[in-house]
Amino acid sequence: MVDLAKLDLNIASVSEMVTLFGTNDKYIKILQRLYGVELYASSTQLLIDSDDPKVIESIKVIFEILMVLLRKNIFFNERDLIYIFHIHTQVPKDDILDLFLNRKEVIKTFLGKPVYPKTLNQNKYLEAIEKNTLTFGIGPAGTGKTYLAVLVAIKKLKESLIKKIVLTRPAVEAGENLGFLPGDLKEKVDPYLRPLYDAMYEILGVKQTEDLIEKGVIEIAPLAYMRGRTLENAFVILDEAQNTTINQMKLFLTRLGFGSKMIVTGDITQSDLPPRIESGLVKASQILTNVNDIEILFFDQIDVVRHPLVQTIIQRFEDAKN
């Protein structure tokens, strides 16, 4: 057995220790799993069962970051810890701290809870939306691409910077048959638009959302409904854009009117189009690079803000496919 490396933590109280290590040492157990080493925590030290200097230094940096957050009374959780683990060797410590210490509130939920960007790419995405007329957010499910876009749309509506929010998706059946679903077209496609409704409900509440939809201030519709329109003074979001054909993508982008912003989100690895049909999102991301007022931002697995296990599942499927 190697000598245990010692990391002095200068913990001032039991409450600090619980916050730093997690309830029942939850965060210690997570780090043990991530590093594949045994960690032993006391009230003043962390003992590391490893003689690998890279592992020891890596754990030291993570706890330096966590201690700063703790002393600044900045809340962190399991997802934050895993995110810090994934990026701390690639991103300067000050940039990681800046994400937590200087994060800007996007908006408050209907219940008054503030919403903040959770990753560096989410920060860049919000900045891109603010700066550009057309922004593409491309990456895995759970990275907050559509959710954040909806939040910004609502904020701009509340600030009277736009007059209308338009949320749309291509009605691709994803292995299911719309024809066998009961109801008219709206009732058939509403289940496919449910994530958009959910985001609106969280921020505006059900009643206000339904009122704004009824008044036409918020429009949630299949992409086919966009044909022949020009959308001015609107915030327009195309979700699941990997399921658009090239012609559909062109149709959507050419709806852009004065005073509007467009956000296009999707995951180019999850297209439900037939095998020989090229995704409009893929084509757009190739031909619209280096265009003024357009920004294309890519998310990856470490930006997933759902349950940490989702990151592992995404990675395993990618590995199996490759």
Sequence and secondary structure as in RCSB ss.txt:
>XXXX:A:sequence
MVDLAKLDLNIASVSEMVTLFGTNDKYIKILQRLYGVELYASSTQLLIDSDDPKVIESIKVIFEILMVLLRKNIF
FNERDLIYIFHIHTQVPKDDILDLFLNRKEVIKTFLGKPVYPKTLNQNKYLEAIEKNTLTFGIGPAGTGKTYLAV
LVAIKKLKESLIKKIVLTRPAVEAGENLGFLPGDLKEKVDPYLRPLYDAMYEILGVKQTEDLIEKGVIEIAPLAY
MRGRTLENAFVILDEAQNTTINQMKLFLTRLGFGSKMIVTGDITQSDLPPRIESGLVKASQILTNVNDIEILFFD
QIDVVRHPLVQTIIQRFEDAKN
>XXXX:A:secstr
    EEEE    SHHHHHHHH GGGHHHHHHHHHHTS EEE SSEEEE    HHHHHHHHHHHHHHHHHHHTT  
  HHHHHHHHHHTTTS HHHHHHHHHS    EE TTS EE   SHHHHHHHHHHHH SEEEEES TTSSHHHHHH
HHHHHHHHTTS SEEEEEE    TTS GGGS SSHHHHHGGGGHHHHHHHHHHH HHHHHHHHHHTSEEEEEGGG
GTT  B SEEEEE SGGG BHHHHHHHHTTB TT EEEEEE TT   S TTS BHHHHHHHHSTT TTEEEEE  
GGG  S HHHHHHHHHHHHHH 
